[in-house]
Amino acid sequence: MDKLFVIKVGGNIIDDEEKLKSFLQSVASVQSHKILVHGGGKIATTIGNKLGIESKYINGRRITDDDTIDLVTMVYGGLINKKIVAQLQSLNCNAIGLTGADANLMPAKKRIVKDIDYGWAGDIENSKLNAQSLTLLLNNEFVPVFAPLTHDEQGHILNTNADTIASSLAVALSGFYDVRLIYCFEKKGVLENVEDDNSVITNINKEKYKQLLDEQKLFAGILPKIDNAFAAINAGVHEVLIGDANDLIQNTTNKTIGTLITQ
């Protein structure tokens, strides 16, 4: 099976022109099949403020009302996505910018209102993800670059968490490729001591995870990433890596620097 890297990059890198430039050089250098999924960073909030669209958050999640879905469609699917694609093209990396609506790649459902109405927020149905069409792009040497947007099959764009999009893509494509899902952020990996950047836990399996939870060694912010990682592993993804965006090249080899999560 060919190797595929599904790489997710967070907003803190997208917000910094120099960091993004350096990161995209690393992405272009990865020699295997690859998909890049990007977040939105603070750019949507900044542009929203200029347009008089206030950003509202509950529990760290954006409330996507009618004005906000127009805003994030423009910023995520347009401005950020196309800038990344153009930069990758300048590095001889044949990128193609996509949302979940393109080629019906990622149908989703508008989030059901329970306690909070998140508006036009989308939850992906993994079984509906159109992996076959993506393999056509990958096998013809295109590099898909996904904005964090899906669609509801009724003509509406939905705002969808980028970590989840990356995880869903990795799961759907694990039947076709040997997949490593890589979450890039500003730390070297999962840290045993949040104050010590060098206390990286290099390998975590289910037993180790349970032990770390029992000992309360993991800081709250990393738990959703690890839960996402195990959800992907349980659904057929070979490996998930959580690490520093600066270490991307190294983390596509067998000698990883970050935290490698396996069965």
KEKE-3310 file (N, C-alpha, C; in steps of 0.2 Angstrom, whole numbers, plus 5000, padded with zeros to 4 digits):
npx = (5004:5003:5010:5001:5000:4990:4989:4986:4985:4986:4978:4987:4999:4995:4991:5003:5014:5028:5030:5021:5025:5038:5033:5025:5035:5040:5029:5029:5040:5038:5038:5029:5011:5000:4989:4983:4975:4968:4966:4956:4962:4965:4961:4948:4940:4947:4944:4930:4927:4931:4921:4910:4904:4902:4911:4906:4908:4905:4910:4922:4919:4915:4900:4890:4881:4870:4877:4890:4893:4894:4905:4915:4915:4920:4933:4939:4938:4941:4951:4961:4963:4966:4978:4987:4987:4992:5005:5010:5010:5021:5031:5033:5023:5009:4996:4978:4964:4951:4934:4922:4911:4915:4915:4907:4914:4913:4900:4889:4880:4869:4872:4863:4851:4854:4857:4863:4862:4872:4871:4876:4884:4893:4892:4901:4897:4905:4904:4898:4908:4917:4928:4934:4934:4943:4955:4957:4962:4974:4981:4985:4994:4990:4989:4978:4971:4962:4949:4941:4927:4911:4896:4878:4871:4859:4861:4868:4883:4893:4901:4915:4924:4942:4951:4943:4939:4951:4953:4942:4945:4957:4952:4943:4951:4959:4957:4963:4976:4991:4990:4996:4991:4994:4994:4999:5006:5010:5019:5031:5025:5014:5015:5023:5025:5018:5025:5037:5045:5053:5048:5043:5031:5035:5028:5012:5000:4984:4985:4995:4989:4978:4985:4991:4980:4975:4985:4984:4991:4990:4987:4972:4969:4975:4968:4956:4963:4970:4959:4953:4963:4963:4950:4952:4962:4955:4946:4953:4964:4982:4992:4994:5001:5006:5013:5026:5025:5036:5044:5039:5045:5054:5044:5038:5045:5052:5059:5052:5049:5039:5024:5019:5005:4997:4989)
npy = (4994:5011:5025:5038:5054:5063:5079:5091:5108:5121:5137:5146:5145:5148:5162:5168:5175:5171:5159:5151:5151:5144:5132:5128:5125:5114:5105:5104:5097:5084:5068:5058:5053:5066:5076:5092:5100:5114:5126:5141:5151:5168:5176:5177:5182:5195:5201:5200:5209:5221:5221:5223:5211:5202:5191:5177:5165:5150:5139:5139:5136:5142:5152:5150:5160:5167:5178:5175:5163:5166:5175:5166:5157:5165:5168:5157:5147:5155:5167:5162:5148:5149:5157:5148:5138:5144:5148:5135:5130:5139:5132:5121:5111:5103:5109:5108:5117:5114:5112:5103:5103:5103:5092:5084:5079:5079:5077:5083:5085:5097:5104:5097:5105:5106:5110:5122:5132:5131:5136:5137:5125:5111:5093:5079:5064:5050:5039:5043:5050:5054:5045:5038:5047:5056:5048:5048:5061:5060:5050:5055:5064:5076:5088:5089:5102:5106:5117:5121:5118:5111:5103:5103:5095:5101:5113:5122:5129:5122:5126:5118:5109:5109:5099:5088:5086:5082:5070:5063:5062:5054:5042:5038:5036:5026:5014:5013:5017:5017:5025:5040:5051:5068:5079:5096:5107:5120:5114:5102:5090:5078:5083:5077:5085:5100:5112:5110:5109:5100:5087:5077:5064:5050:5039:5033:5021:5013:5008:5015:5028:5027:5025:5038:5046:5041:5045:5058:5067:5074:5089:5098:5104:5096:5084:5083:5082:5070:5061:5062:5057:5043:5039:5039:5029:5018:5017:5012:5019:5020:5026:5040:5056:5068:5084:5096:5109:5113:5102:5094:5087:5077:5070:5063:5052:5037:5040:5048:5064:5069:5065:5048:5040:5024:5008)
npz = (5000:4996:5004:5013:5019:5029:5033:5046:5049:5061:5066:5072:5065:5052:5054:5054:5043:5040:5047:5041:5028:5029:5034:5023:5014:5019:5018:5004:5002:5006:5000:4997:4994:4999:5009:5013:5027:5032:5046:5051:5058:5065:5055:5049:5060:5061:5048:5049:5059:5052:5043:5051:5057:5070:5080:5088:5101:5109:5122:5116:5102:5087:5084:5070:5062:5049:5043:5047:5041:5028:5029:5033:5023:5012:5018:5023:5012:5002:5003:5012:5008:4994:4994:5001:4991:4980:4985:4987:4974:4969:4974:4966:4969:4966:4970:4974:4978:4989:4995:5006:4998:4985:4971:4978:4989:5003:5011:5024:5040:5046:5062:5075:5085:5102:5117:5113:5099:5086:5074:5056:5057:5054:5055:5051:5041:5041:5033:5021:5015:5000:4995:4984:4973:4978:4978:4964:4962:4970:4965:4953:4956:4962:4975:4987:4995:5009:5014:5030:5027:5024:5016:5015:5006:5003:4997:5006:5013:5026:5042:5048:5060:5058:5063:5064:5051:5045:5052:5048:5034:5034:5040:5030:5019:5023:5018:5006:5007:5016:5030:5038:5050:5053:5066:5066:5077:5089:5099:5104:5104:5113:5130:5145:5155:5156:5157:5153:5138:5133:5137:5130:5126:5118:5112:5112:5116:5119:5132:5138:5137:5145:5157:5158:5159:5171:5180:5179:5170:5159:5150:5149:5136:5127:5126:5118:5105:5107:5109:5097:5089:5093:5090:5076:5074:5079:5069:5058:5054:5052:5059:5070:5072:5083:5083:5082:5070:5064:5063:5053:5042:5047:5054:5045:5043:5049:5060:5071:5079:5087:5095:5093:5090:5091:5089)
capx = (5000:5006:5009:4998:5000:4985:4992:4982:4989:4982:4978:4993:5004:4992:4991:5010:5017:5035:5029:5017:5030:5042:5029:5023:5041:5041:5024:5031:5046:5036:5038:5023:5005:4998:4983:4984:4969:4970:4961:4955:4966:4961:4960:4941:4938:4949:4940:4923:4927:4931:4914:4905:4902:4905:4912:4903:4910:4903:4914:4928:4917:4912:4893:4890:4875:4869:4882:4896:4894:4896:4911:4920:4916:4925:4940:4943:4937:4944:4957:4967:4964:4969:4985:4991:4988:4997:5012:5013:5012:5027:5036:5032:5019:5003:4990:4971:4960:4945:4930:4919:4906:4918:4915:4903:4919:4912:4893:4889:4873:4869:4872:4856:4851:4852:4857:4866:4862:4878:4870:4878:4890:4892:4895:4903:4895:4911:4902:4896:4914:4918:4936:4935:4936:4950:4960:4959:4967:4980:4985:4987:4999:4988:4989:4972:4971:4955:4947:4937:4920:4908:4890:4873:4867:4853:4864:4871:4889:4893:4907:4916:4931:4947:4954:4938:4940:4957:4952:4938:4949:4962:4948:4940:4956:4964:4956:4966:4983:4994:4989:4998:4987:4998:4992:5004:5004:5016:5022:5035:5021:5011:5020:5022:5025:5016:5030:5044:5044:5056:5046:5038:5030:5036:5023:5006:4995:4978:4987:4998:4984:4974:4989:4992:4974:4974:4990:4982:4997:4989:4983:4965:4969:4977:4964:4952:4967:4971:4953:4952:4968:4961:4944:4954:4965:4950:4942:4957:4970:4988:4996:4992:5006:5005:5020:5028:5025:5043:5047:5035:5048:5056:5038:5035:5050:5052:5062:5048:5051:5033:5020:5016:4999:4996:4985)
capy = (5000:5017:5029:5044:5059:5068:5084:5097:5114:5125:5144:5150:5145:5152:5169:5171:5174:5168:5152:5148:5150:5139:5126:5125:5122:5107:5101:5103:5093:5078:5065:5053:5056:5070:5080:5097:5103:5120:5130:5148:5156:5174:5180:5178:5187:5202:5203:5201:5216:5226:5221:5224:5205:5201:5184:5174:5159:5146:5133:5139:5135:5148:5152:5152:5163:5168:5183:5172:5157:5170:5177:5160:5154:5169:5169:5150:5144:5159:5170:5158:5142:5151:5159:5142:5134:5148:5147:5128:5130:5142:5127:5115:5107:5104:5109:5110:5120:5111:5112:5097:5103:5101:5085:5081:5075:5078:5079:5083:5087:5103:5101:5097:5110:5103:5116:5128:5133:5133:5139:5133:5121:5104:5086:5074:5057:5047:5034:5047:5054:5052:5043:5036:5053:5059:5044:5050:5066:5058:5045:5059:5068:5082:5088:5092:5107:5107:5122:5118:5119:5105:5105:5099:5092:5105:5119:5126:5127:5122:5127:5111:5108:5106:5093:5083:5085:5078:5063:5059:5060:5049:5036:5036:5034:5021:5008:5014:5019:5016:5032:5043:5057:5072:5086:5100:5113:5124:5111:5096:5084:5078:5084:5074:5091:5106:5117:5108:5108:5094:5081:5074:5057:5049:5034:5032:5017:5013:5006:5021:5033:5025:5026:5045:5049:5039:5049:5066:5070:5077:5095:5098:5106:5091:5078:5082:5079:5063:5057:5062:5052:5036:5038:5038:5023:5013:5016:5009:5023:5016:5030:5047:5059:5075:5087:5103:5110:5114:5095:5090:5082:5072:5067:5059:5047:5032:5042:5054:5068:5071:5059:5044:5036:5018:5003)
capz = (5000:4996:5010:5013:5025:5030:5038:5048:5052:5065:5064:5074:5059:5046:5056:5054:5036:5040:5049:5036:5022:5031:5034:5016:5011:5022:5015:4997:5001:5007:4994:4997:4993:5005:5009:5019:5030:5036:5050:5049:5061:5067:5050:5049:5065:5059:5042:5051:5063:5047:5040:5056:5059:5077:5081:5094:5103:5115:5123:5111:5096:5083:5082:5063:5059:5042:5041:5048:5036:5022:5030:5033:5016:5009:5021:5023:5006:4997:5004:5015:5004:4988:4996:5002:4985:4976:4988:4986:4967:4968:4976:4962:4972:4962:4975:4972:4984:4990:5001:5006:4993:4978:4969:4983:4993:5010:5014:5031:5042:5050:5069:5078:5091:5109:5122:5110:5092:5083:5067:5051:5059:5051:5057:5045:5041:5038:5028:5015:5012:4994:4995:4978:4969:4981:4976:4957:4963:4973:4961:4947:4959:4964:4982:4989:5001:5011:5019:5035:5025:5021:5013:5018:5001:5001:4994:5011:5016:5033:5045:5051:5063:5054:5066:5062:5043:5044:5055:5043:5028:5036:5040:5023:5014:5026:5014:5000:5008:5023:5032:5045:5051:5057:5068:5067:5081:5091:5104:5101:5105:5119:5135:5151:5160:5151:5158:5150:5131:5131:5141:5125:5126:5110:5110:5116:5114:5123:5139:5140:5137:5151:5163:5159:5162:5179:5184:5178:5168:5152:5151:5146:5129:5122:5127:5112:5100:5108:5108:5089:5086:5095:5085:5069:5075:5080:5062:5053:5052:5054:5064:5071:5075:5086:5084:5080:5063:5061:5063:5049:5037:5051:5057:5040:5043:5054:5066:5073:5085:5091:5099:5088:5093:5088:5092)
cpx = (5004:5005:5005:4998:4995:4988:4987:4986:4984:4983:4984:4998:5001:4992:4998:5013:5023:5034:5026:5021:5035:5039:5027:5029:5042:5036:5026:5036:5044:5035:5032:5017:5003:4992:4984:4977:4971:4964:4960:4959:4961:4959:4952:4938:4940:4945:4933:4922:4927:4924:4908:4901:4905:4905:4910:4905:4907:4907:4920:4926:4913:4904:4892:4883:4875:4875:4889:4898:4896:4903:4917:4921:4921:4932:4943:4943:4941:4951:4963:4968:4968:4977:4989:4992:4993:5004:5015:5014:5019:5033:5036:5028:5012:4997:4984:4967:4953:4941:4926:4913:4909:4918:4911:4908:4917:4905:4893:4881:4874:4868:4865:4857:4849:4852:4859:4865:4868:4877:4872:4884:4888:4896:4895:4900:4901:4909:4900:4902:4916:4926:4938:4938:4942:4956:4962:4964:4974:4984:4987:4991:4997:4988:4983:4973:4964:4954:4942:4929:4917:4901:4884:4869:4860:4855:4867:4878:4889:4900:4909:4923:4936:4950:4949:4938:4946:4957:4948:4941:4953:4958:4946:4945:4961:4962:4960:4974:4985:4994:4992:4995:4992:4995:4998:5002:5011:5021:5026:5031:5017:5016:5018:5021:5024:5021:5036:5043:5048:5054:5041:5037:5030:5031:5018:5001:4989:4980:4990:4994:4980:4978:4990:4986:4973:4979:4989:4988:4996:4985:4977:4965:4971:4973:4959:4956:4968:4965:4951:4957:4965:4955:4947:4958:4960:4946:4947:4963:4976:4991:4993:4998:5004:5012:5020:5028:5032:5047:5043:5039:5051:5050:5035:5040:5048:5055:5058:5051:5045:5030:5017:5011:4997:4991:4988)
cpy = (5006:5021:5036:5048:5063:5073:5090:5102:5119:5133:5148:5150:5149:5160:5172:5169:5170:5161:5148:5146:5144:5132:5123:5123:5115:5103:5099:5098:5085:5074:5060:5057:5060:5074:5085:5099:5109:5123:5137:5153:5162:5178:5182:5183:5194:5205:5204:5207:5221:5227:5222:5217:5203:5193:5182:5167:5156:5140:5133:5137:5141:5147:5154:5154:5164:5173:5179:5166:5160:5172:5171:5157:5158:5168:5162:5147:5148:5161:5165:5152:5144:5153:5153:5139:5138:5148:5140:5127:5133:5137:5121:5110:5108:5103:5111:5111:5117:5113:5105:5097:5101:5094:5081:5076:5074:5081:5079:5085:5093:5101:5102:5101:5106:5109:5122:5127:5135:5136:5134:5129:5114:5098:5081:5067:5053:5042:5037:5050:5050:5050:5042:5042:5056:5055:5046:5056:5064:5054:5049:5065:5075:5082:5092:5096:5109:5113:5119:5120:5112:5108:5100:5095:5096:5112:5124:5124:5127:5123:5121:5111:5105:5100:5087:5081:5081:5071:5059:5057:5054:5042:5034:5034:5028:5014:5007:5015:5017:5024:5034:5050:5062:5078:5090:5106:5116:5120:5105:5090:5084:5078:5080:5080:5097:5112:5116:5105:5102:5087:5078:5066:5054:5044:5034:5027:5017:5012:5012:5027:5033:5027:5034:5048:5048:5044:5057:5070:5074:5083:5095:5099:5101:5085:5078:5079:5072:5058:5057:5057:5045:5034:5036:5031:5017:5012:5014:5013:5020:5019:5037:5050:5066:5078:5094:5104:5111:5107:5091:5085:5076:5067:5063:5053:5042:5034:5049:5057:5069:5065:5055:5040:5030:5014:5001)
cpz = (5000:5002:5009:5019:5024:5035:5039:5051:5055:5063:5066:5069:5053:5048:5055:5047:5036:5042:5044:5030:5023:5031:5027:5012:5013:5018:5008:4996:5003:5001:4992:4995:4999:5003:5015:5020:5034:5040:5047:5052:5063:5061:5049:5054:5063:5053:5044:5055:5058:5044:5044:5058:5065:5077:5088:5095:5109:5116:5118:5104:5093:5082:5075:5061:5052:5039:5041:5043:5029:5023:5030:5027:5012:5011:5020:5016:5000:4998:5007:5010:4998:4989:4997:4996:4981:4979:4987:4978:4965:4970:4972:4965:4969:4966:4971:4978:4984:4996:5001:5001:4986:4977:4974:4988:5000:5012:5021:5033:5047:5057:5072:5084:5097:5114:5118:5102:5089:5076:5061:5052:5056:5054:5052:5046:5037:5032:5021:5012:5005:4992:4988:4973:4972:4978:4968:4958:4965:4969:4954:4950:4961:4972:4985:4995:5003:5016:5024:5033:5022:5018:5015:5013:4999:4999:4999:5012:5023:5036:5049:5054:5059:5056:5064:5055:5042:5046:5050:5037:5029:5036:5034:5018:5017:5022:5008:5001:5015:5026:5038:5045:5056:5059:5070:5072:5084:5097:5100:5100:5111:5125:5141:5156:5155:5152:5155:5143:5129:5134:5136:5126:5119:5108:5114:5113:5119:5130:5142:5141:5144:5158:5164:5161:5170:5183:5183:5175:5161:5153:5147:5138:5124:5121:5120:5106:5100:5107:5100:5086:5087:5091:5078:5069:5075:5073:5057:5051:5055:5060:5065:5075:5077:5087:5081:5072:5060:5060:5058:5045:5041:5053:5051:5039:5048:5061:5068:5079:5090:5094:5094:5092:5088:5092:5098)
residu = (MET:ASP:LYS:LEU:PHE:VAL:ILE:LYS:VAL:GLY:GLY:ASN:ILE:ILE:ASP:ASP:GLU:GLU:LYS:LEU:LYS:SER:PHE:LEU:GLN:SER:VAL:ALA:SER:VAL:GLN:SER:HIS:LYS:ILE:LEU:VAL:HIS:GLY:GLY:GLY:LYS:ILE:ALA:THR:THR:ILE:GLY:ASN:LYS:LEU:GLY:ILE:GLU:SER:LYS:TYR:ILE:ASN:GLY:ARG:ARG:ILE:THR:ASP:ASP:ASP:THR:ILE:ASP:LEU:VAL:THR:MET:VAL:TYR:GLY:GLY:LEU:ILE:ASN:LYS:LYS:ILE:VAL:ALA:GLN:LEU:GLN:SER:LEU:ASN:CYS:ASN:ALA:ILE:GLY:LEU:THR:GLY:ALA:ASP:ALA:ASN:LEU:MET:PRO:ALA:LYS:LYS:ARG:ILE:VAL:LYS:ASP:ILE:ASP:TYR:GLY:TRP:ALA:GLY:ASP:ILE:GLU:ASN:SER:LYS:LEU:ASN:ALA:GLN:SER:LEU:THR:LEU:LEU:LEU:ASN:ASN:GLU:PHE:VAL:PRO:VAL:PHE:ALA:PRO:LEU:THR:HIS:ASP:GLU:GLN:GLY:HIS:ILE:LEU:ASN:THR:ASN:ALA:ASP:THR:ILE:ALA:SER:SER:LEU:ALA:VAL:ALA:LEU:SER:GLY:PHE:TYR:ASP:VAL:ARG:LEU:ILE:TYR:CYS:PHE:GLU:LYS:LYS:GLY:VAL:LEU:GLU:ASN:VAL:GLU:ASP:ASP:ASN:SER:VAL:ILE:THR:ASN:ILE:ASN:LYS:GLU:LYS:TYR:LYS:GLN:LEU:LEU:ASP:GLU:GLN:LYS:LEU:PHE:ALA:GLY:ILE:LEU:PRO:LYS:ILE:ASP:ASN:ALA:PHE:ALA:ALA:ILE:ASN:ALA:GLY:VAL:HIS:GLU:VAL:LEU:ILE:GLY:ASP:ALA:ASN:ASP:LEU:ILE:GLN:ASN:THR:THR:ASN:LYS:THR:ILE:GLY:THR:LEU:ILE:THR:GLN)
# end
